[in-house]
């Protein structure tokens, strides 16, 4: 525990780490405030203007309707067209309002998911930076002089990164959803009965993704002994992995896409359109769609993380430290 407390103190003291976490916090805060502001209630003046525009649309369409009723065949350019095909346009003034009310259900898939992705991305960078700084400055050798048990040092550093990044993410995510629910309550907006449970479950999966990203970034930097190398590898794996999956000559190749598995984990499973699925010419019911489950996403991400962690810890235990 003492070693973990030391590593947590070092984590808090890293200026670059603090600035990155502050930056992503401000980004999510801006995104949340912008959502609250852009979904504010419309004024009476805006409602009146929308109603006036709706009436103008109906009046302009009324002439088209009268012309259709007078001669449907000439209007549609085809004989035997019944008058019933001429439909009078009905306009709803809400179509012309400049903004919609806040929908927490929609924000689960919109800003809520975006916040988790931002936090997970920063967690990877934070983990890589925390480990890379020890190798860049040469302090890793000095640390091992005081604590020669390498696996304990590795585990304490990984735990500090995971706890630090996840704690910040938990506060940010909780503040975001508290803002949305309070705003909806003040505005008298309702929500579906199971929404709170969905938000909690999605938030917990998001925190697990943040913790995994932090540990993964840390483990890669301990393995490569370079922050830049880690970030380059993550970038090429993300981009190159998507490109490779797109050309794999197998059915449902997109189930191995890194991004698809991340979203399958966050969304509790997703529906994916995949052109690699072969449909028979006479199979009219064939849909080039398949479901990528939460379980598949969890196993994919866990296996990837385990591979990096095991390789990093074992090599750290055996390799020379300058």
C-alpha positions in Angstrom: 0.0 0.0 0.0 2.8 2.4 0.8 4.2 1.9 -2.7 0.8 2.6 -4.2 0.5 5.8 -2.2 3.9 6.9 -3.5 2.9 6.2 -7.1 -0.4 8.0 -6.6 1.5 11.0 -5.3 3.8 10.9 -8.3 0.8 10.6 -10.6 -0.8 13.8 -9.1 2.5 15.6 -9.3 3.0 15.1 -13.0 2.2 18.5 -14.6 1.6 17.0 -18.0 -0.9 14.5 -16.6 -2.7 17.2 -14.7 -3.0 19.4 -17.7 -4.3 16.6 -19.9 -7.0 15.6 -17.4 -7.9 19.2 -16.9 -8.2 19.7 -20.6 -10.5 16.7 -21.2 -12.6 17.8 -18.2 -13.1 21.3 -19.7 -13.9 19.7 -23.0 -16.7 17.6 -21.6 -17.9 20.5 -19.5 -18.1 22.7 -22.6 -19.9 19.9 -24.5 -22.4 19.5 -21.7 -23.1 23.2 -21.2 -23.5 23.7 -25.0 -26.1 20.9 -25.1 -28.0 22.4 -22.2 -28.0 25.8 -23.8 -28.9 24.6 -27.3 -31.9 22.7 -25.9 -33.3 25.6 -23.8 -37.0 26.4 -24.0 -38.2 28.4 -26.9 -39.6 31.9 -26.3 -43.1 33.1 -27.3 -41.5 35.2 -30.0 -39.8 32.1 -31.5 -43.1 30.1 -31.3 -45.0 32.9 -33.1 -42.4 33.1 -35.8 -42.6 29.3 -36.3 -46.4 29.3 -36.5 -46.3 32.1 -39.1 -43.8 30.2 -41.2 -45.9 27.1 -41.0 -49.0 29.0 -42.2 -47.1 30.4 -45.1 -46.0 26.9 -46.1 -49.6 25.6 -46.0 -50.8 28.5 -48.1 -48.1 28.0 -50.8 -48.9 24.3 -50.9 -52.7 24.9 -51.1 -52.3 26.1 -54.7 -50.5 22.9 -55.6 -53.2 20.8 -54.0 -56.0 22.6 -55.9 -54.2 22.1 -59.2 -53.9 18.4 -58.4 -57.5 18.0 -57.5 -58.6 19.8 -60.7 -56.6 17.5 -63.0 -54.8 14.5 -61.3 -53.8 13.0 -64.6 -52.1 16.1 -65.8 -50.5 16.8 -62.4 -49.0 13.3 -62.1 -48.3 12.8 -65.8 -50.0 9.5 -65.8 -53.6 8.3 -66.5 -56.0 6.7 -64.0 -54.7 8.6 -61.0 -57.4 9.0 -58.4 -58.1 12.3 -56.7 -57.3 10.6 -53.4 -53.6 10.7 -54.3 -53.7 14.5 -53.9 -53.0 15.0 -50.2 -53.4 18.4 -48.5 -50.2 19.3 -46.8 -50.5 19.8 -43.0 -47.8 21.7 -41.3 -46.8 21.5 -37.7 -45.2 24.7 -36.4 -42.7 22.7 -34.2 -41.0 21.7 -37.5 -39.8 25.3 -37.8 -38.5 25.8 -34.3 -34.7 26.3 -34.3 -34.0 23.8 -31.5 -35.5 20.7 -29.9 -36.0 20.1 -26.1 -33.4 18.2 -24.2 -33.7 14.4 -24.6 -31.6 12.5 -22.1 -32.3 9.3 -24.1 -30.6 10.9 -27.1 -27.7 12.2 -25.1 -26.8 8.6 -24.0 -25.9 7.9 -27.6 -24.6 11.4 -28.3 -22.6 13.5 -25.9 -22.6 10.8 -23.2 -20.8 8.4 -25.5 -18.5 11.1 -26.9 -17.4 12.0 -23.3 -16.4 8.4 -22.6 -14.5 8.2 -25.9 -12.6 11.4 -25.1 -11.9 10.3 -21.5 -10.7 6.8 -22.7 -8.4 8.4 -25.3 -6.9 10.8 -22.8 -6.4 7.9 -20.3 -4.3 6.0 -22.9 -2.1 9.1 -23.4 -1.9 9.7 -19.6 -0.8 6.1 -19.0 1.8 6.3 -21.7 3.1 9.7 -20.5 3.3 8.5 -16.9 5.4 5.5 -17.8 7.4 7.2 -20.5 8.6 10.0 -18.3 10.3 7.5 -16.0 12.3 6.1 -18.9 13.0 9.5 -20.5 14.4 11.0 -17.3 16.2 7.8 -16.3 14.5 7.7 -12.9 13.3 4.1 -13.3 16.7 2.7 -12.4 16.8 4.9 -9.2 13.3 3.7 -8.2 14.3 0.1 -8.5 17.3 0.7 -6.2 14.8 1.4 -3.4 12.3 -1.2 -4.4 14.0 -4.0 -6.4 10.9 -6.2 -6.7 10.0 -5.2 -10.2 6.6 -6.8 -10.5 5.5 -4.9 -7.4 6.7 -1.6 -8.9 5.0 -2.4 -12.2 1.7 -3.3 -10.5 1.8 -0.2 -8.2 2.4 2.1 -11.2 -0.4 0.5 -13.2 -2.8 0.7 -10.3 -2.0 4.4 -9.7 -2.6 5.2 -13.4 -5.9 3.2 -13.4 -7.1 4.7 -10.2 -6.1 8.3 -11.1 -7.6 8.3 -14.5 -10.8 6.4 -13.5 -11.4 8.7 -10.5 -11.3 11.8 -12.7 -13.5 10.1 -15.3 -16.0 9.1 -12.7 -16.4 12.7 -11.4 -16.7 14.1 -15.0 -19.3 11.5 -16.1 -21.3 11.9 -12.9 -21.3 15.7 -13.2 -22.4 15.5 -16.8 -25.4 13.2 -16.1 -26.3 15.1 -13.0 -26.4 18.3 -15.1 -28.7 16.6 -17.6 -31.1 15.1 -15.1 -31.3 18.3 -13.1 -31.9 20.4 -16.2 -34.6 18.0 -17.4 -36.3 18.1 -14.0 -36.2 21.9 -13.9 -37.7 22.1 -17.4 -40.4 19.5 -16.5 -39.2 17.0 -19.0 -39.8 13.3 -18.4 -37.8 10.3 -19.3 -38.4 6.5 -19.8 -38.5 4.4 -16.6 -35.4 2.4 -17.3 -33.2 5.3 -18.3 -31.4 5.8 -15.0 -30.4 2.2 -15.0 -29.2 2.5 -18.6 -27.2 5.6 -17.8 -25.6 3.9 -14.8 -24.7 0.7 -16.7 -23.3 2.7 -19.6 -21.3 4.8 -17.2 -19.8 1.8 -15.5 -18.8 0.3 -18.8 -17.3 3.6 -19.8 -15.2 3.7 -16.6 -14.0 0.2 -17.3 -12.9 1.3 -20.7 -11.1 4.3 -19.2 -9.3 2.1 -16.7 -8.4 -0.4 -19.4 -7.1 2.4 -21.6 -5.0 3.9 -18.9 -3.4 0.5 -18.0 -3.0 -0.4 -21.7 -1.2 2.9 -22.4 1.0 2.5 -19.4 1.9 -1.2 -20.2 2.8 -0.3 -23.8 5.1 2.5 -22.6 6.8 0.2 -20.1 7.2 -2.3 -23.0 8.5 0.1 -25.6 10.1 2.5 -23.1 8.9 5.4 -25.1 5.7 7.6 -25.0 6.0 8.6 -28.6 6.4 4.9 -29.7 3.3 4.0 -27.7 1.2 6.7 -29.2 2.4 5.8 -32.7 1.6 2.1 -32.2 -1.9 2.9 -30.9 -2.5 5.2 -33.8 -1.3 2.7 -36.4 -3.2 -0.1 -34.8 -6.4 1.9 -34.7 -6.2 3.2 -38.3 -4.3 0.2 -39.8 -6.6 -2.2 -38.0 -9.7 -0.7 -39.5 -8.1 -0.7 -43.0 -7.0 -4.3 -42.6 -10.4 -5.5 -41.5 -12.0 -3.8 -44.5 -10.1 -6.0 -46.9 -10.1 -9.3 -45.0 -11.7 -12.0 -47.3 -14.0 -13.5 -44.7 -17.6 -13.2 -43.7 -18.3 -10.7 -40.9 -14.8 -9.4 -41.0 -15.9 -6.2 -39.3 -16.3 -8.1 -36.0 -12.5 -7.8 -35.6 -12.6 -4.0 -36.0 -11.2 -2.2 -32.9 -13.7 0.6 -33.1 -16.7 -1.8 -33.5 -15.7 -3.8 -30.5 -15.3 -0.6 -28.4 -18.9 0.5 -29.4 -20.2 -3.0 -28.8 -18.9 -2.8 -25.3 -20.3 0.7 -24.7 -23.7 0.2 -26.3 -24.4 -3.3 -25.0 -24.1 -4.7 -28.5 -24.5 -3.1 -31.9 -25.9 -3.8 -35.3 -23.3 -3.7 -38.1 -23.7 -3.5 -41.9 -21.0 -5.6 -43.5 -20.5 -5.9 -47.2 -18.3 -9.0 -46.7 -21.5 -11.1 -45.9 -22.3 -13.0 -49.1 -26.0 -13.2 -50.0 -27.3 -15.8 -52.4 -29.1 -14.5 -55.5 -32.4 -16.0 -54.6 -32.2 -15.2 -50.9 -34.6 -12.2 -50.7 -34.5 -12.1 -46.9 -30.7 -11.9 -46.7 -29.5 -8.8 -44.9 -25.9 -7.8 -44.8 -26.3 -7.1 -41.1 -25.2 -8.9 -38.0 -25.1 -8.2 -34.2 -21.8 -7.7 -32.5 -22.6 -8.5 -28.8 -21.3 -6.9 -25.7 -19.7 -10.2 -24.8 -17.7 -10.3 -28.0 -16.5 -6.7 -27.4 -15.6 -7.5 -23.8 -13.6 -10.6 -24.8 -11.8 -8.8 -27.7 -10.8 -5.8 -25.5 -9.9 -7.9 -22.5 -7.7 -10.3 -24.6 -5.9 -7.3 -26.2 -5.3 -5.7 -22.8 -4.1 -9.0 -21.3 -1.7 -9.6 -24.1 -0.1 -6.2 -23.7 0.0 -6.4 -19.9 1.5 -9.8 -19.7 4.2 -9.0 -22.3 5.0 -5.7 -20.6 5.2 -7.1 -17.0 7.3 -10.1 -18.0 9.8 -8.1 -20.1 10.1 -5.5 -17.4 11.0 -8.2 -15.0 13.8 -9.6 -17.2 15.2 -6.8 -19.2 18.1 -4.6 -18.1 17.2 -1.2 -16.7 19.6 1.7 -17.4 
